[in-house]
């Protein structure tokens, strides 16, 4: 029997929107929840110091080696390996915590750690482990102090240093660099709008209008960077959410169609079949263990 996707918000008792916790401690406290498909409204940095297992992210198993860093944006569906022994560190933070300026918001929207267009950002630390250990140590020391007016800014500074160091490291691991320019900027802005609008708006002209672009110009940008049209990106995002809901919830096909903006169940079934060559019910059946 499938389980519903658990949706987690940040802890109410951590008002600054930041937490650094040993992975083993988190796993011990919340093992059942963590090994069930779940998503959160905040960002994850997971440092797996011991590997040898898979971590599931949106239907894809990511093999975890020793000293693997994994970066997960908010709302991604993930689940931990129930049979593995966890050792490492988890950094959790909200968008509100990090974005203390427009530059912060721009960084979070563009960083390759949470916006890799080709794969889930996961890589093994090799020669620079001491750098990351030192930053974790500074973070742990600061979080152990009484909260004051400086703590949030200090932790955000340490977090930014961790992210910048990780970006540098990421580029040493077969990273496909995308040339910066208008095409990439339009694509990233489009993805940001799409994330909050795909349930309701599935037309390219809606997003192009928000960006003050023509439909053709937006699709030129997405195709030059990803090899996909803007419409294909919209369909991919809708289908991802459809698969998530079909695989991980007990909601009826009719209800899922409504959640995704389809007024008639038959329209959702036709749409799903067109983009996957199977019915929603057929896909769900394959997901049942």
C-alpha positions in Angstrom: 0.0 0.0 0.0 1.3 3.4 -0.9 1.9 6.1 1.7 0.8 9.7 1.3 3.7 12.2 0.7 4.5 13.8 4.0 4.9 17.6 3.7 7.2 19.2 6.3 7.5 22.8 7.2 10.4 24.2 9.2 10.3 23.8 12.9 8.3 26.5 14.7 10.8 26.5 17.6 13.7 27.6 15.3 12.6 31.1 14.3 15.7 32.0 12.4 15.0 29.2 9.8 18.3 27.4 10.1 19.4 24.1 11.6 22.6 22.0 11.6 22.2 18.6 13.0 24.1 15.2 12.9 22.6 12.9 10.4 22.6 10.0 12.8 20.6 12.0 15.4 18.0 13.1 12.8 17.7 9.6 11.5 17.3 8.2 15.0 14.5 10.7 15.8 12.6 10.5 12.5 13.6 7.2 10.8 10.1 6.2 9.9 9.3 9.6 8.4 12.6 10.0 6.6 12.4 6.6 4.9 8.9 7.4 3.6 8.6 9.6 0.5 8.4 13.2 1.8 9.0 16.8 0.8 9.8 19.9 2.6 9.3 23.6 2.2 13.0 24.3 2.9 16.5 23.4 1.5 18.7 20.5 2.4 22.5 20.1 2.4 23.3 16.5 3.3 26.8 15.4 3.9 26.9 11.5 3.9 30.2 10.7 5.5 29.5 6.9 5.1 28.0 5.6 1.9 27.2 2.3 0.2 23.4 2.8 -0.4 20.9 4.6 -2.6 19.1 7.8 -1.8 15.8 8.3 -3.7 15.1 11.7 -5.2 12.0 11.9 -7.5 12.1 8.3 -8.7 15.8 8.4 -9.3 18.2 6.4 -7.1 21.4 8.3 -6.3 24.2 6.1 -5.2 25.9 7.5 -2.1 29.6 7.0 -1.6 31.7 8.0 1.4 31.8 11.8 1.8 29.0 12.6 -0.7 27.5 16.0 -0.6 23.9 16.2 -1.8 22.0 19.4 -2.4 18.2 19.4 -2.5 15.9 22.3 -3.3 12.6 22.8 -1.5 9.6 20.6 -2.6 11.7 17.8 -4.0 10.3 14.4 -3.0 13.0 12.2 -1.3 13.3 9.2 0.9 16.3 7.7 2.8 17.4 4.1 2.7 15.7 2.2 5.5 18.4 -0.4 5.8 21.4 2.0 5.8 23.4 3.3 8.8 23.6 7.1 8.6 26.6 9.1 9.5 27.2 12.7 8.6 25.7 16.2 8.9 22.5 17.8 7.6 22.1 21.6 7.1 18.5 22.7 6.8 17.5 26.3 5.9 14.6 28.3 4.6 14.5 30.7 1.8 13.6 33.5 4.2 16.7 32.8 6.3 19.1 33.0 3.4 17.6 35.8 1.4 18.5 38.8 3.4 19.1 40.9 0.3 18.2 40.9 -3.4 21.7 39.5 -4.1 21.0 36.6 -1.8 17.8 35.8 -3.6 19.5 36.0 -7.0 22.3 33.6 -5.8 19.8 31.1 -4.5 17.9 31.2 -7.8 21.0 30.7 -9.9 23.4 28.6 -7.9 24.3 25.3 -9.6 23.9 23.5 -6.3 20.1 23.9 -6.2 19.5 24.7 -9.9 21.5 22.0 -11.8 19.5 21.7 -15.1 20.8 18.3 -15.9 21.0 16.2 -12.7 20.6 16.2 -9.0 23.7 17.9 -7.5 25.6 15.2 -5.7 29.4 14.7 -5.6 32.1 13.1 -3.6 34.5 15.3 -1.6 38.1 14.3 -2.2 40.9 16.6 -1.2 39.1 19.5 0.5 37.3 17.8 3.3 39.1 19.9 6.0 37.6 23.1 4.5 34.0 21.7 4.9 34.8 20.2 8.3 36.0 23.6 9.5 32.9 25.4 8.3 30.6 22.8 9.9 32.6 23.4 13.1 32.0 27.1 13.0 28.3 26.6 12.3 28.0 24.2 15.2 29.8 26.5 17.5 27.6 29.4 16.6 24.3 27.5 16.9 25.4 26.4 20.4 25.5 30.0 21.5 22.5 31.9 22.9 20.5 33.6 20.1 21.2 37.4 19.7 21.0 40.0 17.0 24.2 38.8 15.3 23.6 35.1 15.1 21.4 34.9 12.0 23.9 37.0 10.0 26.9 35.1 11.2 25.2 31.7 10.3 24.2 33.0 7.0 27.8 34.1 6.3 29.1 30.7 7.2 26.4 29.0 5.0 27.3 31.2 2.1 30.9 30.3 2.5 29.9 26.6 2.6 27.9 27.0 -0.6 30.6 28.9 -2.5 33.2 26.3 -1.5 30.8 23.5 -2.6 30.2 25.3 -6.0 34.0 25.4 -6.5 34.2 21.7 -5.7 31.2 20.8 -7.9 32.9 22.3 -10.9 35.8 19.8 -10.5 33.4 16.9 -10.9 32.4 16.6 -14.6 30.1 19.6 -14.4 28.6 20.8 -17.6 29.0 24.6 -17.5 26.3 26.7 -19.1 27.4 30.0 -20.7 25.9 32.9 -18.8 23.7 35.3 -20.7 20.1 36.3 -21.5 19.1 32.8 -22.5 20.2 31.3 -19.1 18.6 34.2 -17.2 15.3 33.8 -19.0 15.3 30.1 -18.4 16.0 30.3 -14.7 13.3 33.0 -14.3 10.9 30.9 -16.3 11.6 27.8 -14.1 11.0 30.0 -11.0 7.6 31.1 -12.3 6.7 27.6 -13.5 7.3 26.1 -10.0 4.5 28.2 -8.5 2.2 28.3 -11.6 2.2 24.9 -13.3 -1.0 23.8 -11.4 -3.0 26.6 -13.0 -1.1 27.9 -16.1 0.1 25.5 -18.8 0.4 28.0 -21.7 3.7 29.4 -22.8 2.2 32.8 -23.4 1.4 33.2 -19.7 5.0 32.8 -18.6 6.4 34.7 -21.6 4.1 37.6 -20.7 5.3 37.6 -17.1 8.9 37.9 -18.4 8.0 40.5 -21.1 9.1 38.1 -23.8 7.4 36.7 -26.9 6.5 33.0 -26.8 9.1 32.4 -29.6 11.9 34.2 -27.6 11.2 32.2 -24.5 11.3 28.9 -26.3 14.5 29.9 -28.1 16.1 30.4 -24.8 15.0 27.1 -23.3 16.0 25.2 -26.4 19.4 26.8 -26.7 20.2 25.8 -23.1 18.3 22.6 -22.5 17.3 21.4 -26.0 13.6 21.7 -24.9 10.9 24.1 -25.8 9.1 26.1 -23.1 6.0 23.9 -23.7 8.1 20.8 -23.2 9.4 22.2 -19.9 5.8 22.9 -18.7 4.7 19.4 -19.7 7.7 17.9 -17.9 6.9 19.8 -14.7 3.2 18.8 -14.8 4.1 15.2 -15.4 6.6 15.1 -12.6 4.0 16.2 -10.1 1.4 13.8 -11.6 3.8 10.9 -11.1 4.6 12.1 -7.6 0.9 12.1 -6.6 0.1 8.9 -8.3 3.0 7.0 -6.8 3.0 8.4 -3.3 -0.6 9.3 -2.4 -3.9 7.6 -2.2 -5.7 10.4 -4.0 -8.0 9.3 -6.8 -7.0 9.9 -10.4 -9.9 12.4 -10.6 -8.6 14.3 -7.5 -5.1 14.4 -8.9 -6.4 15.8 -12.2 -8.2 18.6 -10.3 -5.1 19.4 -8.3 -3.1 19.8 -11.5 -5.7 22.1 -13.0 -7.6 19.7 -15.2 -11.4 20.4 -15.0 -12.3 17.0 -16.5 -10.8 13.7 -15.5 -10.8 12.5 -19.1 -8.6 15.5 -20.0 -6.0 14.6 -17.4 -6.0 10.9 -18.5 -5.5 11.9 -22.2 -2.7 14.3 -21.2 -0.9 11.7 -19.1 -1.2 9.1 -21.8 0.1 11.5 -24.4 3.2 12.2 -22.4 3.9 8.8 -21.0 2.2 6.3 -23.3 0.3 4.8 -20.3 -2.7 5.8 -18.3 -2.5 7.2 -14.8 -4.0 4.1 -13.4 -1.4 2.0 -15.3 1.5 4.0 -14.0 0.1 3.8 -10.4 -0.3 0.0 -10.7 3.4 -0.3 -11.6 4.4 1.7 -8.5 2.6 -0.6 -6.0 5.0 -2.9 -4.3 
